[in-house]
Amino acid sequence: MTQTSPAPTYLVRTLGCQMNVHDSEHMAGLLEGAGYAAAPADADVADIVVINTCAVRENAATRLYGNLGQLASVKAQRPGMQIAVGGCLAQKDRGEIVNRAPWVDVVFGTHNIDVLPVLLERARHNAEAQVEIEESLKVFPSTLPSRRDAIASGWVSISVGCNNTCTFCIVPSLRGKERDRRPGEILAEVEALVSQGAVEVTLLGQNVNSYGVEFGDRGAFAKLLRACGEIEGLERVRFTSPHPAAFTDDVIEAMAATPNVMPSLHMPLQSGSDRVLRAMRRSYRSERFLGIIDRVRAAMPDAAITTDIIVGFPGETEEDFQETLRVVEASRFTSAFTFQYSPRPGTPAYELEPLPKAVVQERFERLIALQERITLEDSHALVGRDLELLVLDSGGRKDGESARMSGREPGNRLVHFAVPEGAEVPRPGDMVRVRVTHGAPHHLIADSGLDCGPYEVRRTRAGDAWDAAQGGEHDHGGSCGTGDGAPAGPVGLGIPTLRRA
């Protein structure tokens, strides 16, 4: 049948971690499968606005209700508009969201992403809000349709949930116990992404290296990394986030022995104090953590290691904090995500007496100053090195007199590079080899092609797919990613072809 009316548009706003980003891709895929169309990339509103929430930080609710407050007046002026709230905060607060923001149409949790289109239709039909929260996972998210925003890179969830009991963390109560996918399903999804042009995948899990515990194979994660190395066309494999307590030498060996597994590692420290780690129920101690770092660097001298650190956990003394500074100095992290402790209702630590805000702030600033120095030293050490970058779809940038593009090197550092006049301009997804000429605190600069050093472009299948997408030729549907004649833009994985009357 011929199309007689434009499809209603949708917009998904993501708050939170990589797992939320991946969940949002599935929400988008479900909506497209139900007949909705993505709003333009620069749009602030659409016919359907979905907010995928995070509950890890204390300001999560503030961010959500700030978003909802902005949307209230928009919805009043836009007949038929619907607002849905999903994710971890939705799982936690449930009907309270509708009580505080009665203009919300749908609330759904982390365990039932698949019902989003049905709940929207039911809310529209019944003219009342629909709140549906499941206590356990009903459909594994990776079996759902997906709409990816990037062609060259993709997320692949290998597990959901967490079996740990960290006293500061609310994630286990919102995501549930760990559930693992079978290796064959994971590798099939990776192969499907590669068939669509992806050259990089990131394996996701709340504790990614404990993968296999559900089906009784403690070596499953190392085996999975090695198996990814056998996939033709897959150039870069990353993973996040591992847990130090479950990080074993076979994973280090698999990383070092598998060429397409990148020498980058995000290893959450949280605290360098053994006493605080014990209070957090983090089942490792600082010397074990440092031992992992040493063994990773012995196997991969160029490994870039990042971390998470919490400052001001209840009961933390100055001596405890000094231990954190000691471990940070010894670890030489490439960068660190640093947080001031945020009490979360429903966690064991919530009942503990908080430290004075001024004390936490002062320690936080000292930690940032230390890590900034280490990060800058790391950047300076790379000046003069030749690196291969995966070019990002950043549209280029202007910096001073020269136009620059951006890419990520194997350690995942951001590099801004100049394209010499008259030289080939790489496409997003292509690889380019450049020489680092300047190290900044949070990025590197490579202007080598302007005077000396290499500038070499290697065209890739991802770049070809990006070209095809610009011309409206790239696959956007079909269960195996083999359809054609689709619109340009992000990539669909497992989304049926849309037909609207």
C-alpha positions in Angstrom: 0.0 0.0 0.0 1.2 3.5 -0.6 2.2 5.8 2.3 -0.5 8.5 2.8 0.7 10.0 6.1 4.1 10.6 7.6 5.2 8.2 10.4 5.1 9.7 13.9 8.5 10.6 15.1 10.4 9.4 18.2 13.3 10.6 20.3 15.2 8.6 22.9 17.1 10.5 25.6 19.8 8.4 27.4 21.0 9.2 30.9 23.7 6.9 32.3 26.1 4.2 31.4 27.0 2.2 28.2 24.4 -0.4 29.1 21.8 2.3 29.0 23.1 3.5 25.6 22.8 -0.1 24.3 19.3 -0.4 25.8 18.3 2.8 24.1 19.3 1.3 20.7 16.9 -1.5 21.4 14.1 1.0 22.4 14.7 2.8 19.1 14.6 -0.5 17.2 11.3 -1.5 18.8 9.8 1.8 18.0 10.9 1.7 14.3 9.5 -1.9 14.1 6.2 -0.5 15.4 6.1 2.2 12.6 7.7 5.2 14.2 10.5 7.2 12.5 13.5 8.7 14.2 13.3 12.5 14.7 16.1 14.6 13.1 19.4 14.3 14.9 19.2 17.9 16.2 15.5 17.7 17.4 14.7 18.4 21.0 11.1 16.9 20.9 9.1 14.4 18.9 5.7 12.7 18.8 7.2 10.1 21.2 9.9 11.1 23.7 11.5 8.3 25.7 13.8 9.0 28.6 16.0 6.1 29.5 17.1 6.8 33.1 20.0 6.0 35.4 19.8 5.6 39.2 23.4 5.3 40.2 24.0 8.9 41.3 22.0 11.0 43.8 21.2 13.6 41.1 19.5 11.0 38.9 16.0 12.0 40.0 16.8 15.7 39.5 17.9 15.1 36.0 14.8 13.1 35.2 12.3 15.5 36.6 14.2 18.4 35.0 13.7 16.8 31.7 10.1 16.0 32.4 9.4 19.6 33.5 10.8 20.9 30.3 8.6 18.5 28.3 5.3 19.3 30.2 4.7 22.7 28.4 5.8 21.2 25.1 3.3 18.4 25.4 0.5 20.8 26.3 1.1 22.5 22.9 1.5 19.3 20.9 -1.6 17.2 20.7 -1.0 13.5 20.7 2.5 13.7 22.0 3.5 10.9 24.4 6.3 10.7 27.1 7.7 7.4 28.3 10.2 6.8 31.1 12.3 3.6 31.3 15.6 2.4 32.8 16.9 2.0 36.3 15.1 5.0 37.9 11.9 3.8 36.4 12.5 0.3 37.8 13.2 1.9 41.3 10.5 4.6 41.5 7.7 2.9 39.5 4.3 4.7 40.0 5.9 7.6 41.9 7.0 9.0 38.5 3.4 9.4 37.4 2.4 10.8 40.7 5.1 13.5 40.5 4.7 14.0 36.7 1.1 13.1 35.7 1.8 14.1 32.1 3.9 11.0 31.7 2.2 8.3 29.6 4.3 5.2 30.1 6.7 3.9 32.8 8.5 0.6 32.1 11.5 -1.0 33.8 14.8 -2.6 33.0 13.4 -6.1 32.6 10.6 -5.4 30.0 12.0 -3.1 27.4 10.1 -5.2 24.8 6.7 -3.9 25.9 7.4 -0.2 25.1 5.4 0.0 21.8 2.5 -1.9 23.4 2.3 0.3 26.4 2.4 3.4 24.3 -0.6 2.1 22.2 -2.4 1.1 25.4 -1.9 4.5 27.0 -3.2 6.2 23.8 -6.2 3.9 23.6 -7.1 4.0 27.3 -6.2 7.7 27.7 -4.4 7.0 31.0 -0.8 6.3 32.1 0.5 2.8 31.9 3.0 1.6 34.5 4.4 -1.9 34.0 7.5 -3.1 35.9 8.7 -6.7 35.9 10.7 -8.1 38.8 12.9 -10.4 36.6 14.1 -10.4 33.0 11.5 -11.6 30.5 13.2 -11.1 27.2 17.0 -10.8 26.9 17.6 -7.4 25.4 20.0 -8.5 22.7 17.3 -10.6 21.1 15.3 -7.4 20.4 15.5 -5.2 17.3 18.2 -2.5 17.5 18.9 0.8 15.8 22.5 1.8 16.1 23.7 5.3 15.9 27.2 4.4 14.6 28.2 2.2 11.6 31.8 1.5 12.4 31.3 0.6 16.1 28.7 -1.4 18.0 27.8 -2.6 21.5 27.2 -6.3 22.2 25.7 -7.3 25.5 27.1 -10.6 26.8 25.3 -10.6 30.1 22.9 -8.5 32.2 22.6 -8.2 36.0 25.1 -8.5 38.8 25.7 -11.0 41.5 27.9 -8.7 43.7 26.6 -6.9 46.8 28.7 -3.6 46.9 27.2 -1.5 49.7 27.1 1.7 47.6 25.5 0.3 44.5 21.9 0.0 43.6 22.4 -1.7 40.2 21.9 -5.4 41.4 18.5 -4.6 42.8 17.4 -2.9 39.6 19.1 -5.1 37.0 18.7 -8.4 38.9 21.1 -11.4 39.1 23.5 -12.1 36.3 22.1 -13.7 33.2 24.6 -14.9 30.5 24.0 -15.3 26.8 25.4 -18.3 25.1 28.7 -17.8 23.2 27.2 -18.8 19.9 24.4 -16.1 20.2 27.0 -13.4 21.0 29.3 -14.3 18.2 26.4 -14.5 15.7 25.5 -10.9 16.7 29.1 -9.8 16.3 29.2 -11.3 12.9 26.0 -9.6 11.9 27.4 -6.3 13.0 30.5 -6.9 10.9 28.4 -7.8 7.9 26.8 -4.4 8.2 30.2 -2.6 8.2 31.2 -2.5 11.8 34.9 -2.9 12.5 34.8 -2.4 16.2 32.6 -4.0 18.9 32.5 -3.4 22.7 31.4 -6.4 24.8 29.1 -5.2 27.7 28.3 -6.6 31.1 27.8 -5.3 34.6 30.7 -7.5 35.5 31.8 -8.5 32.1 34.7 -10.9 33.1 32.4 -13.0 35.3 30.7 -14.1 32.1 30.1 -17.8 32.1 29.1 -18.2 35.8 25.5 -18.9 34.9 26.4 -21.9 32.7 29.4 -23.1 34.8 32.4 -22.1 32.7 34.8 -19.7 34.5 37.0 -19.5 31.5 34.2 -18.5 29.2 35.2 -14.8 28.9 38.8 -15.5 27.8 37.4 -18.0 25.3 35.0 -15.4 24.0 37.8 -12.9 23.4 39.8 -15.5 21.5 36.8 -16.4 19.4 36.3 -12.7 18.5 39.8 -12.8 17.1 38.7 -15.4 14.5 36.0 -13.1 13.0 37.1 -11.9 9.6 36.7 -8.1 9.2 36.5 -7.4 13.0 39.5 -5.1 13.7 38.9 -3.9 17.2 37.4 -5.6 20.3 36.9 -3.8 23.6 35.0 -4.7 26.8 33.6 -3.0 29.9 33.5 -3.2 32.8 35.4 -6.0 34.5 35.6 -6.6 38.3 39.0 -6.9 39.9 38.0 -9.8 42.1 37.1 -12.0 39.1 39.8 -10.8 36.8 42.0 -13.8 36.0 45.3 -14.3 34.2 43.6 -16.2 31.3 41.9 -13.0 30.4 45.2 -11.1 30.3 46.7 -13.9 28.2 43.7 -13.8 25.8 44.0 -10.0 25.4 47.7 -10.2 24.7 47.4 -13.1 22.3 44.4 -11.9 20.3 45.5 -9.1 17.8 42.1 -7.4 17.5 41.5 -7.2 21.3 42.7 -3.7 22.0 45.3 -2.9 24.7 42.8 -0.9 26.8 41.2 -1.8 30.1 38.7 -0.1 32.3 39.4 -1.5 35.8 37.3 0.1 38.6 39.3 0.7 41.8 36.7 2.6 43.8 39.1 3.0 46.7 42.8 2.3 47.5 42.1 1.7 51.2 41.7 -1.9 52.2 39.5 -0.8 55.1 37.2 1.1 52.8 37.1 -1.7 50.2 36.0 -4.0 53.0 33.2 -1.6 54.0 32.2 -1.3 50.4 32.1 -5.2 50.1 34.6 -5.0 47.3 36.1 -8.5 47.4 39.7 -7.5 46.6 42.4 -5.5 48.2 44.8 -2.8 46.9 47.7 -5.2 46.4 45.6 -7.6 44.4 44.5 -4.6 42.3 48.1 -3.4 41.7 49.1 -6.9 40.9 46.5 -7.1 38.1 47.8 -3.7 36.7 51.4 -5.0 36.8 50.5 -8.3 35.0 48.5 -6.4 32.3 51.4 -4.1 31.6 53.9 -6.9 31.6 51.8 -8.6 28.9 50.9 -5.4 27.1 53.4 -2.6 27.8 51.3 0.0 25.9 48.0 -0.9 27.7 45.9 2.1 28.5 44.1 1.6 31.9 41.2 3.7 33.1 39.3 3.4 36.4 36.4 4.6 38.6 37.1 6.1 42.0 34.7 7.1 44.8 35.8 9.8 47.2 34.2 10.3 50.7 32.7 6.9 51.3 31.2 7.0 54.9 33.9 6.5 57.4 36.8 7.3 55.0 39.7 8.9 57.0 42.5 11.0 55.7 44.7 7.9 56.0 42.3 5.9 53.9 42.3 8.7 51.3 46.1 8.8 51.3 46.0 5.1 50.4 43.8 5.9 47.4 46.3 8.5 46.3 49.1 5.9 46.7 47.3 3.4 44.5 46.5 6.0 41.8 50.1 7.1 41.7 51.3 3.5 41.4 48.7 2.5 38.8 49.4 5.4 36.4 45.8 5.4 35.0 45.4 7.0 31.6 42.3 8.6 33.0 39.8 8.2 35.8 36.1 8.7 36.4 36.0 10.3 39.8 32.9 10.7 41.9 32.0 12.1 45.3 30.1 9.4 47.3 26.4 9.6 46.5 24.0 7.9 49.0 21.4 5.8 47.3 18.2 4.8 49.1 17.9 1.0 49.2 21.6 0.3 49.5 23.3 -0.8 52.8 25.6 2.3 52.8 22.6 4.6 52.8 22.2 4.3 56.5 25.8 5.3 57.3 26.8 8.7 58.5 28.1 10.8 55.6 31.3 12.8 55.8 31.2 16.6 55.8 30.7 18.0 52.3 33.7 20.3 52.7 36.0 17.4 53.5 34.8 15.3 50.6 35.2 18.3 48.2 38.7 19.0 49.3 39.8 15.4 48.9 38.0 15.2 45.5 40.0 18.2 44.3 43.3 16.7 45.4 42.5 13.4 43.6 41.6 15.3 40.4 44.8 17.3 40.5 46.8 14.1 40.9 45.1 12.3 38.1 45.2 15.3 35.8 49.0 15.4 36.2 49.3 11.7 35.5 47.0 11.9 32.5 49.0 14.8 31.0 52.3 12.9 31.6 50.7 10.0 29.7 49.8 12.2 26.8 53.3 13.8 26.7 54.9 10.3 26.6 53.0 9.6 23.3 54.4 12.6 21.5 56.4 11.4 18.5 54.6 8.0 18.4 52.9 6.8 15.2 49.3 5.6 15.9 46.5 4.1 13.9 43.2 5.8 14.5 39.6 4.7 13.8 38.1 7.9 12.4 35.0 9.1 14.2 31.9 10.6 12.6 32.6 14.0 14.2 32.2 16.2 11.2 35.6 17.6 11.7 36.5 20.6 13.9 38.2 23.9 13.5 41.1 24.5 15.8 43.1 27.7 15.1 44.1 27.8 11.5 43.7 24.2 10.6 40.8 21.9 10.1 41.0 18.7 12.2 39.2 15.4 12.3 39.1 13.1 15.3 39.7 9.4 15.9 40.5 6.8 18.6 43.8 5.1 18.9 44.0 1.4 20.2 44.1 2.6 23.8 40.9 4.5 23.2 42.5 7.9 23.6 40.9 10.7 21.6 43.2 12.1 18.9 42.5 15.2 16.8 44.5 15.1 13.5 45.0 17.4 10.6 44.4 16.4 7.0 47.2 17.8 4.8 46.2 20.0 2.0 45.5 17.9 -1.1 45.6 14.6 0.8 42.9 12.0 0.9 40.2 12.8 3.5 39.3 9.7 5.5 35.6 8.7 6.0 34.2 7.8 9.4 35.1 4.2 10.0 38.4 4.4 7.9 41.8 4.0 9.6 44.4 6.7 9.4 48.0 6.5 10.6 49.5 9.7 12.0 52.3 10.9 14.3 51.4 12.6 17.6 52.8 16.1 17.8 51.2 17.4 21.0 49.8 15.9 24.2 47.0 17.7 26.0 45.3 16.8 29.3 42.4 14.9 27.7 43.4 14.4 24.0 46.2 14.1 21.6 47.0 16.2 18.5 48.6 14.9 15.4 49.5 17.5 12.8 52.3 15.4 11.4 51.0 15.3 7.9 51.5 19.1 7.7 55.3 18.9 7.9 56.8 15.6 8.8 55.7 12.1 9.8 53.2 9.8 8.2 49.7 10.5 7.0 48.3 7.2 5.6 44.6 6.4 5.1 43.4 2.9 5.0 39.9 2.6 3.6 37.7 0.1 5.4 34.4 -1.7 4.9 33.0 0.7 7.6 34.0 3.7 5.5 32.3 2.0 2.5 29.1 1.5 4.6 29.2 5.1 5.7 29.4 6.2 2.0 26.5 3.9 1.2 24.5 5.4 4.1 25.0 8.9 2.9 23.6 7.8 -0.5 20.6 6.0 1.1 22.0 2.6 0.1 23.0 1.1 3.4 21.0 -1.7 4.9 18.5 -0.6 7.5 16.5 -3.7 8.0 16.2 -7.5 7.6 16.9 -10.1 10.3 20.4 -10.7 9.0 21.3 -7.2 7.8 20.9 -8.0 4.2 18.1 -5.6 3.1 18.7 -2.8 0.7 17.0 0.4 -0.5 16.8 1.8 3.0 17.1 5.4 4.1 20.5 6.8 5.0 21.5 7.1 8.6 22.0 4.8 11.6 22.1 1.0 11.1 19.3 -1.4 11.9 20.0 -4.8 13.3 17.0 -7.2 13.2 14.4 -4.6 12.4 11.6 -5.6 10.0 11.0 -3.5 7.0 8.4 -0.8 7.9 5.2 -0.5 5.9 2.7 2.2 6.6 -0.6 2.8 4.9 
